[in-house]
């Protein structure tokens, strides 16, 4: 079979990979800010939950988390009488988002803590409430610092989406294995797929660079 | 039954207790794959770092492209590539070795960057001072640059060791019987995924907490300025 005949199914798979990456990165970003700020909270409950979330999802393997959500959660649901059977797409996006969110939360926390103390003091002197100081002073300065690492995490997330093929989701890696099983033409199929992932990573990196530049103007001149 | 060990499904607790030794057998494989993969990553990474630092572009550019390519493609696909493509060229490796090789290749891209950053972090003045003292290039590297670079490099490498450990479950797709694969097999046979998978999560948490503590200890123990030589 000609290698070009592999392209239509692979492109369909690549589209699934793109969607998974976008959804899980958005979920991850929301979780990262929620728990990253949560870890800095003075409320011990919020702080404890945030630390627990971060440690559990950073401390275990993504594949373990994915299998747990897909295979174990329905059984846990059965035990308490709720239907927790997740479709593969939901389990995949959830596992990827939760995982990357935990890594992102540490980045958010680090960037916020790196905002100089006198910025808060100046905010207080100008009669800002702690909430206003966080949203209007600390975060706008912290976000540009987070962006380079977020770029790396987004690429990491794109690569991790390949794992969802193991819970029978038809992404790029899944299609590749199907075609390989059918044609036994491993070298062509996997070379093609590696280059497709590489291409997607380059595009994603370019997008993240644009985002990085557009928030770069929030940086204060003095730093 | 797995590895000759039977499980007891009479109660949840008995089940958990009876499969623990089986999971620990899987954990041994996980640790072995981690150590071997890390070793390959250290060596390959060093090769890549040296090539990238080469003065001629003919050498450094390909190394840069390879690093970028390896870093931007998924471990799973690289693993399948090695697993299916190497035998076509007459290289038949056991699944475990193929897996460790895939881990090593993927992480060599990261370790090479760590080496590079570590070497570049050594102040230019140090090179100039060494030259002023009439030290040879080799002596400058082994006695001045390396002792200062190593303490910076070790904690970063340690973090990648932990990352490799968390990526070992991917090897289950090529039939390596590491911890997650063992748990999945137990689940397939007993229709109880909840307990084995949760236990693997817990065991992973213990492993990574211990490993991170080890890395932090090393970081504290290593002299900040450099390792003194006799």
Contacts between the chains, C-beta under 8 A, distances in Angstrom:
chain1	res1	chain2	res2	distance
A	55	B	205	7.5
A	55	B	209	7.9
A	56	B	201	7.8
A	56	B	205	6.8
A	58	B	208	7.7
A	59	B	204	6.6
A	59	B	205	4.5
A	59	B	208	4.3
A	59	B	209	6.3
A	60	B	166	7.2
A	60	B	201	4.9
A	60	B	204	4.3
A	60	B	205	5.8
A	60	B	208	7.3
A	61	B	165	7.9
A	61	B	166	4.3
A	61	B	167	7.1
A	61	B	168	7.4
A	61	B	169	4.8
A	61	B	180	6.9
A	61	B	204	5.7
A	62	B	166	7.0
A	63	B	169	4.0
A	63	B	170	6.1
A	63	B	172	7.5
A	63	B	180	6.0
A	64	B	169	6.1
A	64	B	180	5.6
A	64	B	197	6.8
A	64	B	200	5.5
A	64	B	201	5.3
A	64	B	204	6.0
A	65	B	201	7.5
A	67	B	180	6.7
A	67	B	183	8.0
A	67	B	184	6.7
A	67	B	193	7.5
A	67	B	197	5.7
A	68	B	197	4.9
A	68	B	198	6.9
A	68	B	201	6.2
A	71	B	184	7.7
A	71	B	187	6.2
A	71	B	193	3.9
A	71	B	197	6.2
A	72	B	187	7.9
A	72	B	193	4.6
A	72	B	194	4.5
A	72	B	197	4.4
A	72	B	198	6.3
A	75	B	192	6.9
A	75	B	193	5.9
A	75	B	194	4.2
A	76	B	194	5.6
A	79	B	194	7.8
A	155	B	71	7.9
A	155	B	72	6.2
A	158	B	74	8.0
A	159	B	72	7.3
A	159	B	73	6.8
A	159	B	74	4.1
A	159	B	75	7.1
A	160	B	74	7.2
A	161	B	74	7.7
A	162	B	74	3.7
A	162	B	75	7.7
A	162	B	76	4.3
A	162	B	77	5.7
A	163	B	74	7.8
A	163	B	76	6.1
A	163	B	170	7.0
A	165	B	76	7.3
A	166	B	76	8.0
A	166	B	173	6.5
A	173	B	74	6.8
A	173	B	76	5.7
A	173	B	77	5.6
A	173	B	80	7.7
A	176	B	77	7.0
A	176	B	80	7.3
A	177	B	80	6.9
A	180	B	80	7.7
A	180	B	84	6.6
A	186	B	80	7.8
A	186	B	81	7.6
A	186	B	84	3.6
A	186	B	85	5.2
A	186	B	88	6.6
A	187	B	84	7.9
A	187	B	85	5.0
A	187	B	88	6.2
A	190	B	77	6.4
A	190	B	80	5.8
A	190	B	81	4.2
A	190	B	84	6.7
A	190	B	85	6.3
A	191	B	81	7.5
A	193	B	77	5.6
A	194	B	69	7.6
A	194	B	73	4.9
A	194	B	77	5.8
A	194	B	78	7.2
A	194	B	81	6.4
A	197	B	72	6.8
A	197	B	73	4.6
A	197	B	74	5.9
A	197	B	77	6.3
A	198	B	69	5.6
A	198	B	72	5.1
A	198	B	73	5.5
A	201	B	72	3.5
A	201	B	73	7.3
A	202	B	72	7.0
A	205	B	72	7.8
